[in-house]
Amino acid sequence: MSRTILHLDMDAFFAAVEQLDNPKYRGKPLIVGANPKGGHGRGVVSTCSYEAREFGIHSAMPISQAYRRCPHGIFVPGRHSRYAEVSRAMIEILKNFTPAIEKISIDEAFLDITHSLGLFADAASLGRQLKKRIVNELELTASIGIASNKFLAKIASDLDKPDGFVMVQPGEEETFLAPLDISRLWGVGKKTEQVLRAMGIDTIGELARRTETELSRRFGKWGNALWRLSRGLDSRDVVTSWVQKSISQERTFDEDTDDQVRIELTLAKLAESLCRLMRKDNLKGRTITLKIRFDDFSTFTRSRTFSDFIDSSQIVKGVAVSLYRRMRGSGKKVRLLGVGISQLNSVSGEQLGLFEQDSSMNRKLTKLLDSLQDKFGEQTVKRASLLDSAKGKNKG
């Protein structure tokens, strides 16, 4: 059965929300991300306004480079709770058009509108009414692509940003794709792009003219997928239920450090923040992972898996520190630390009996601390720990 899939992508979402809440930012280059510290910051750009993109700034760019390109730009930290609030309002609007919604990220979703078309004149009418609702109710713009499958709808939504609206008519899939640059094909990274260009393939249409056998011989199974995508073939359904598989927190130091107390305190803070997010979403996980990047940019991960699900800050903190202590003999300074938990599940029940510190009283205390931090901020109320004591002894 033929399908009609809509892909919605909010335009420069984080930056747009900041400009919505702060009118003085509108029309100006706005960069959301780490503190640039006069060009010496060590984080990255989360996103930026279209005015900032005119200076060549883009997401994931080092914040120091963004500052050098646009020192007069407005640099602001992210406000993720605010972005989540607007995202929830976005989803409520989408529900008025179809229940078949696959949320890909905080600002992006696929909608299967096949069975909703009877309520509208046609797919274009539905898409334009959806765009109008976004503008009227959220005071933001979104780019929309409509096609017969997810792959085509995604490409279409990206072609005319911001505030774009592109439809791929049934039967015109290959004609639509043919002139597009090969880099627009899903899964084609820099290395694959280089190989394809070396083969004389610069557009999707040029790729489509190659045989499946040739591409399979060159790229293996990935060649079969390239061949199908170049012809606009994609049979994936819109998935309305999704289970989060992992959650993590990271911190890049302002300066590379080998201060053991500072490193372990940072791990403790990451664990506290991570577990607080998990408890808020009623999640527990089984595998704790430490990520560490040294001053030479070498990056390593180490993990430990439990038999039961946990959300205890004390447990995660202890495991993260233990994993770090096994790695710190390298003699290198640390640039970045991260703590993550995977194999997540929404579960209830007791923590592992193995960990006496996670008693009933401790869980009540944790719940109280979470509520106080929700109300007054994470920095106002903290749990005392052995690491805090170590910090005090270090000062003495």
C-alpha positions in Angstrom: 0.0 0.0 0.0 1.3 3.5 -0.9 2.0 5.7 2.1 2.3 9.4 2.7 5.1 10.3 5.2 5.7 13.8 6.6 9.0 14.8 8.2 9.0 17.9 10.4 12.2 19.7 11.5 12.1 22.8 13.7 14.3 25.5 12.3 17.5 26.2 14.4 15.4 25.0 17.4 17.5 26.0 20.4 18.5 29.3 18.9 14.9 30.0 17.8 13.6 29.4 21.3 16.2 31.8 22.7 15.2 34.4 20.2 11.6 33.9 21.0 12.1 34.4 24.7 14.6 37.2 24.3 13.5 39.6 21.5 16.8 41.5 21.7 18.5 38.4 20.2 16.3 38.4 17.1 18.0 39.1 13.8 21.4 38.7 15.4 24.0 35.9 15.2 23.2 33.8 18.2 25.3 30.8 19.3 24.0 28.3 21.9 26.6 26.2 23.5 29.7 26.3 25.7 31.2 29.5 27.1 33.6 30.9 24.4 35.8 32.6 27.1 37.1 35.1 24.6 38.1 32.4 22.2 39.7 30.1 24.7 36.6 28.0 25.5 36.9 24.3 25.1 33.3 23.1 24.5 31.3 23.0 21.2 28.4 24.8 19.5 25.1 23.1 20.3 23.2 25.1 17.6 23.1 28.6 16.2 20.8 31.0 14.5 20.7 31.4 10.7 22.4 34.8 11.1 25.3 33.0 12.8 25.5 30.4 10.0 26.3 33.1 7.6 29.7 33.2 9.3 30.3 29.5 8.7 29.3 28.5 12.2 27.5 25.1 12.7 26.6 22.7 15.4 29.5 20.6 16.9 32.0 23.3 15.9 34.6 24.0 18.6 33.2 27.1 20.5 36.7 28.7 20.2 36.5 28.6 16.4 32.9 29.9 16.4 34.2 32.9 18.5 37.0 33.6 16.1 34.6 33.6 13.2 32.0 35.8 14.9 33.4 37.5 18.1 30.5 40.0 18.1 28.0 37.2 18.2 25.7 36.5 21.2 26.8 33.3 23.0 24.4 31.8 25.5 24.3 28.5 27.4 21.6 25.9 26.6 18.4 25.8 28.6 17.3 22.2 28.0 14.3 22.2 30.3 12.9 25.1 28.3 13.6 23.3 25.0 11.9 20.2 26.3 8.8 22.2 27.3 8.5 23.6 23.8 9.1 20.2 22.3 6.2 18.7 24.3 4.0 21.5 23.0 5.1 20.7 19.5 4.1 17.0 19.9 0.7 18.0 21.2 0.1 20.0 17.9 1.3 17.0 15.8 -1.3 14.8 17.6 -4.0 16.8 16.0 -3.0 15.5 12.6 -2.1 11.8 13.2 -1.5 9.5 16.1 1.3 7.8 14.1 4.3 10.0 15.3 7.9 8.9 15.6 9.8 11.5 17.5 13.5 11.3 16.4 14.8 14.1 18.6 13.7 17.0 20.6 12.9 19.1 17.5 12.3 16.5 14.8 9.6 13.9 14.0 8.2 11.6 11.3 4.4 11.4 10.8 2.5 8.8 8.9 -0.4 10.8 7.5 -1.7 8.1 5.1 -4.9 7.6 7.0 -5.4 11.3 7.9 -5.7 12.6 4.3 -9.4 12.0 4.3 -9.8 14.9 6.8 -8.0 17.3 4.5 -8.1 18.3 0.8 -4.7 16.6 0.2 -1.3 16.1 1.8 -0.1 19.6 0.9 -3.1 21.1 2.6 -2.4 19.0 5.8 1.3 20.1 5.7 0.5 23.8 5.4 -2.1 23.7 8.1 0.5 22.0 10.4 3.0 24.7 9.6 0.4 27.4 10.4 -0.4 25.8 13.8 3.3 25.7 14.7 3.7 29.4 13.8 0.5 30.5 15.6 0.8 28.4 18.7 4.6 28.3 19.2 5.7 31.4 17.4 8.4 29.3 15.7 8.9 28.0 12.2 9.4 24.4 11.0 10.5 22.9 7.7 8.4 20.1 6.3 9.0 17.4 3.7 6.3 15.1 2.4 6.9 11.9 0.3 6.1 8.2 0.0 8.7 7.2 2.6 10.9 8.4 5.5 14.1 8.7 3.5 12.6 11.0 0.9 10.6 13.0 3.4 13.7 13.7 5.4 15.7 14.9 2.4 12.8 17.0 1.3 12.5 18.8 4.6 16.1 19.8 4.5 16.1 21.3 1.0 14.5 24.7 1.6 15.3 25.6 5.2 14.3 27.7 7.0 10.5 27.6 6.9 10.6 25.2 4.0 7.9 23.1 2.4 8.8 20.5 -0.2 6.6 17.7 -1.6 7.9 14.7 -3.6 5.0 13.5 -5.8 4.4 9.7 -6.1 6.3 8.4 -9.2 8.8 11.3 -9.2 11.1 9.9 -6.6 14.1 9.2 -8.8 13.7 12.5 -10.7 13.7 14.3 -7.4 16.8 12.6 -6.2 18.9 12.6 -9.4 20.4 16.1 -9.3 21.1 16.1 -5.5 24.7 16.0 -4.3 25.9 12.5 -3.2 26.6 13.9 0.3 22.8 14.2 0.9 22.4 10.4 0.8 21.7 8.9 4.2 24.8 7.2 5.7 27.3 8.7 3.3 30.0 10.1 5.5 33.2 11.8 4.5 35.1 8.6 3.8 32.3 7.1 1.7 31.8 10.4 -0.1 35.5 10.4 -1.1 35.3 6.9 -2.4 32.2 7.6 -4.4 33.7 10.8 -5.9 36.8 8.9 -6.8 34.5 6.5 -8.7 33.1 9.5 -10.7 29.9 9.6 -8.7 29.0 13.2 -7.6 25.2 13.1 -7.6 22.6 10.6 -6.4 21.4 10.2 -10.0 25.0 9.1 -11.0 24.9 6.5 -8.2 21.5 5.2 -9.3 22.9 4.5 -12.8 25.4 2.0 -11.3 24.3 -1.6 -10.9 23.5 -3.2 -7.6 26.1 -5.9 -8.3 28.8 -3.3 -8.8 28.0 -1.4 -5.6 27.7 -4.6 -3.6 31.1 -5.8 -4.8 32.6 -2.4 -3.8 30.8 -1.8 -0.5 29.4 -5.1 0.6 25.9 -5.1 2.2 26.1 -1.3 2.4 26.3 -1.2 -1.4 22.9 -2.8 -1.6 21.5 -0.2 0.7 23.1 2.6 -1.3 21.6 1.2 -4.5 18.1 1.1 -3.0 18.3 4.6 -1.5 19.6 6.1 -4.7 16.3 5.0 -6.3 14.2 6.4 -3.4 13.3 3.0 -2.0 12.8 2.8 1.8 10.3 0.4 3.4 10.8 1.4 7.1 7.6 2.2 9.0 7.0 5.1 11.3 7.7 3.7 14.8 5.4 5.1 17.4 6.9 3.5 20.4 10.6 3.9 21.2 12.7 2.8 24.2 15.6 5.0 25.2 18.7 2.8 25.3 21.2 5.0 27.1 21.7 8.3 28.8 25.0 10.1 29.6 26.6 13.3 30.9 29.9 14.8 29.9 32.2 17.5 31.1 35.1 19.1 29.2 37.6 20.8 31.5 38.7 24.4 30.9 42.3 23.2 31.0 43.6 19.6 30.8 44.1 18.4 34.4 45.8 15.6 36.3 44.4 16.7 39.7 43.0 13.4 41.0 40.7 15.0 43.5 39.2 17.4 40.9 38.7 14.5 38.5 37.0 12.3 41.0 34.8 15.2 42.2 33.8 15.8 38.6 32.9 12.1 38.2 30.8 12.4 41.4 28.9 15.4 40.0 28.3 13.7 36.7 26.9 10.6 38.4 24.6 12.7 40.6 23.3 14.7 37.6 22.9 11.5 35.5 21.0 9.6 38.1 18.8 12.5 38.9 17.7 12.6 35.3 17.1 8.9 35.3 14.9 9.0 38.5 13.0 11.9 37.0 12.1 9.7 34.0 11.6 6.6 36.1 14.5 4.8 34.4 17.1 2.4 35.7 20.0 0.8 33.9 22.4 -2.1 34.1 25.6 -1.0 32.4 27.7 1.9 33.8 30.3 3.3 31.3 33.2 5.7 31.9 34.4 7.8 29.0 37.7 9.6 29.3 39.6 11.7 26.7 43.2 12.6 27.4 45.2 15.7 26.4 46.3 14.0 23.2 42.7 13.4 22.2 42.9 9.7 22.7 39.5 8.5 24.0 38.7 5.3 25.9 35.6 3.8 27.5 35.4 1.2 30.3 32.2 -0.4 31.5 30.7 -2.5 34.3 27.4 -4.4 34.1 25.2 -5.5 36.9 22.6 -8.2 37.1 19.8 -5.9 38.2 18.7 -2.4 37.3 20.0 0.6 39.3 19.5 4.3 39.5 21.6 5.0 42.7 23.9 8.0 42.5 26.2 6.3 45.1 26.6 3.2 43.1 27.2 4.9 39.8 29.6 7.3 41.5 31.6 4.5 43.1 31.8 2.5 39.9 32.9 5.5 37.8 35.6 6.4 40.2 36.8 2.8 40.4 37.0 2.5 36.6 38.9 5.7 36.4 41.5 4.7 39.1 42.3 1.6 36.9 43.1 3.9 34.0 44.9 6.8 35.6 48.4 5.4 35.4 48.9 6.6 31.8 50.6 9.8 32.9 48.4 11.9 30.6 46.2 14.8 31.6 42.5 14.5 31.3 40.5 16.7 28.8 37.0 15.2 29.0 35.1 12.9 31.3 31.8 11.3 30.7 29.5 8.9 32.7 26.8 6.9 31.0 24.2 4.2 31.8 22.8 1.8 29.2 20.5 -1.2 29.0 17.8 1.2 30.4 14.4 0.1 31.4 11.4 1.7 33.1 11.2 -0.5 36.2 10.1 -0.3 39.8 11.2 -2.2 42.8 14.1 -2.4 45.2 17.7 -1.7 44.4 20.3 -4.4 44.6 20.4 -5.8 48.1 24.2 -6.0 47.6 24.4 -2.3 48.2 23.5 -1.6 51.8 24.0 2.2 51.3 20.9 2.2 49.1 18.5 1.4 52.0 14.9 2.5 52.3 16.1 5.5 54.3 18.6 6.5 51.7 16.0 6.3 48.9 13.8 8.6 50.9 16.6 11.0 51.3 17.4 10.8 47.6 13.8 11.6 46.7 13.8 14.6 49.0 17.1 15.9 47.5 15.7 15.5 44.0 12.6 17.5 44.9 14.7 20.3 46.6 17.0 20.5 43.6 14.0 20.6 41.2 12.7 23.6 43.2 15.8 25.5 44.1 18.4 24.3 41.6 21.1 21.7 41.6 23.8 23.8 43.3 21.7 24.7 46.3 21.4 21.3 48.0 24.0 18.6 47.7 24.8 15.2 49.3 27.9 15.0 51.4 30.2 12.3 50.2 33.6 10.8 50.8 34.8 12.7 47.8 33.7 16.0 49.4 35.6 15.0 52.5 38.7 14.2 50.4 38.4 17.6 48.8 38.4 19.2 52.3 41.4 17.2 53.4 43.3 18.2 50.2 42.7 21.8 51.0 44.0 21.3 54.6 
